[in-house]
Amino acid sequence: MENSLQLPTSTNPTSSEIDFLGKTSKPLNDCTVILLKIIALASTTVLVVVLGVPVLVGILGFLSTTIVMLYWHMLAWNGLEVDFDEPDNVELILQDLKHTNH
């Protein structure tokens, strides 16, 4: 009675010849490898952009809000009440910005 188990023909298969089940298979051709690398690069790029852009926008928003809040506190420490409903206060703030930049 013969054994129905088929042994691999190669005694020492390379890692590219072994799939995830441990069976031997023929290696991928160059075109397939290049295509898989392009797909991997594209998906990684999309993942970085999709996750990176909102994080970057959040960091920039946090920093800009912090800078504005610190400026308002600085104005309050100097005795200027920040009320953007009053046009005079807006003019004073703009004048103060012009003087600090020069």
Number of C-alpha atoms within 10 A of each C-alpha: 3 4 5 6 6 6 9 11 8 9 7 8 14 10 10 11 15 14 12 6 6 9 11 18 12 10 13 10 8 9 9 10 12 11 11 12 12 12 12 12 12 12 12 12 12 12 11 11 12 11 11 12 11 11 12 11 11 12 12 12 12 11 12 12 12 12 12 11 12 12 14 17 15 12 15 12 10 9 9 14 12 16 11 11 8 9 10 11 15 14 12 13 18 12 12 12 11 10 9 8 7 5
